[in-house]
């Protein structure tokens, strides 16, 4: 599934950005389970359970050349929920239930992009966490809580909540300097969409960090 990064045009505003001024339009509802899912459908369902919501381009690579049609077939068959983000872009998003909060959806999409990139390189699992965190990625028994920050948010207001975490990954719309009370690394939507994973992270001062942060 290395092709998903090619589905997004380079440069410009992130597809997960609040600047797109999205509204959510629900297209389908989930009405039944897949009784005998194929191996690729099992992967899709696991990703949806792990991330809550994914953009179509993030998982189309499960079915090379026909992923878009396959996802729509699953949605209109009632096996997954299809919604549409409409605004500065138009984006099909999929889940196992409808999520009507645009802010929540954008953070879950950014989290899903991180997870999809990491799983290209490491056996890993993911799960959602309550706010202010978005989720957690587990690699070889080591947990990496993930804080997704969208434009205009100040993560310093979570200082007390974050204190005590052993480590943290931050996904931001743009690279800015953060003051956080835990060891952390930062990546951006654009880096996760376009760069090799080892070049996609920065230290707290915004300097490139090619160290194996998942070691």
N, C-alpha and C positions, 0 to 999 in steps of 0.2 A: 504493500500500500504506500509506495513512495511517490505516487503520482499526484496526490491530492494538492500539493503545493502549487502545481502548475495551473490549477483551475482559477487562480486569483491573479488579476492583472498586477503587475509590479508597480510600486509607488502609490501615491495617492492615499486616500483615507482608508483605514482598515475596515474590512467588512464587519468587524465586531465593535465599531466605534459608535459612541453616542452621537457623533456629528452627522450620522446618516439620517437622524430624525425619524427613526422607524416607528411604524405602528404594526401591530400583529393582527393578521387575518387568519382565522382558523379555517382550514379547507376540508379536513376529514376528522372523524372520530375513530378511536380504537374500540372495536366491538367484540373481538375474539382473539384467542391465542393461536399461535402456529403449533399445531399438534405434533408434526414431525418436521421440525426445521432442518434445513440443509446446514452443513458446516459453516457456510458463509453467513447464513441467516443467524446462526448461533452467535457468531462474532458480532454482528450488528446489534442483536438484542443485548449482549453483554456490554457493548459500548454505550448503548442508550441507558441501561441501568446504572452504569458507572458515572456517566456525565449528565444525565437528565435530558439534554437537548444537544443535537448535532446539526451542523449545516450539511446539506446534501453533498457538496463538493468534498467534505471531509471523509465521507465513507463510500463515495461512488467507486473508488478504486477496488472495493471488494469484488466488483463485477466489471472487469476492464472492458471498456467499449460500450457497455450497456447498463452502467450503474444507475444513471438517472431514470431510465425506464423501469428498472427493477424496483427502485425505491418508491416510485409513484404507484407501481402495481401493488406493492405491499400496503401502501397507504389507502388506496381506493378499494383494496380488498378488506380493509378494516383491521389490519394487523399492527399498524403503527399509526401515529397521528402526524399528519402533515399540516404545518402552518406556514404562513408567508410573512416575511418581514418586508414591508414596503416603505420606501422613503428615498434617500439618496441612492440606494441600491435596491434590488429585489433579490431576496434570498429565501430559498426553500429550507425549512428546518423541520427536523423529525424528532419525535419523542414517543414515550409510552403513555403519556398523558398530556393534556393541554396546559401550557404555562402562559399566562396572560400578562406577566410583568416583563416589559421590555428590558429593564435593567438586569433582571435575573437571567433572562435568556442570553443577553450579550456576554455576561460573565461566564455562563456555562459554555458558550461557544468558544471563548478564549481558553477556558480550562480544557475543553475537548481538544483544541488544537495542540496544546502542550502534551496532553496524554497521547494523542495519535503520533506525535513526533517521537516521544520517548519510547513508545512501544515498538517503533521501527528498529531500535537498537538494543533494548533490554526486555526480558520477560518482566512484566509489571502488572499491577492492578490499580484501579482507581475507584474512588467513592466520593460522594458529595458530603459536604460538611455544612453545618449551620453558619449563617453570617456572624462575623464579617468575613470569615474564610469561605472559599468556594468549594474546595475539595481537597483530596489527599491522594498522592501517588505513592504506591508502595513498591520499592525495588529491592529484591533480594532481602526482604524482611526489614528494610529501612524505610521509615515513613517520612515523606516530604509534604508537609502542609502547604497549600497553595492559596495565596492571597491575590485575587484579581482586582486591579485598580483601573477604573475608567476615568477618562478625562474629567477634571474638576473635583475629584475626590482627594481628600487628604488622609493618607493612612496613619498619620501620627495620632489621630483621634482614637485609634485602636491600640495605642501603646500599652495600656494596662492589660488588655485582653491577650496581646501577643507575647507579653513578658512570660518567660518560662518555657516557651517552645524551644525545642532543641535546634531547629533549623527552619528555614522558610524559603519558598520560591515565590517571587512576585512577578505577575504578568501585567504589564502596563501597556497603554496605547502608545506612549512615547517614552523615550529614555529621559528620566529626570532623576534628581538626587533624592534619596529617601533617608529619613532618620528613623530607624527602627531598633527595638531593644533586643534583637536576636540576630544570630548569624544568618545572612540571607544572600541570595543571588537574584538578579533581575533579568528578565527577558521582555521582549516587546512582541506585539502581534505581528508586526512586519518581519522581525527576525525569525519567528516561528513559521511564518508562511514562506520565506524565501531563502534563508541561510541554512547551511549545514548545522546540525544540532550543536556541535562542539564550538561553533562560532556565535551562538545565539545568546550567550549569557554574559553578564557584567557584574562586577563587584559593587559594593555600596557607593563607591565614588564614580560609577559610570565607566570604569575602565574595563576593556575586554578581558574576560576570564575564561581561558581555554582549559583550565584544570578540569579533571574528571569529577564534577560535583556530585555525580551519582555513585562514586566509588565507595 
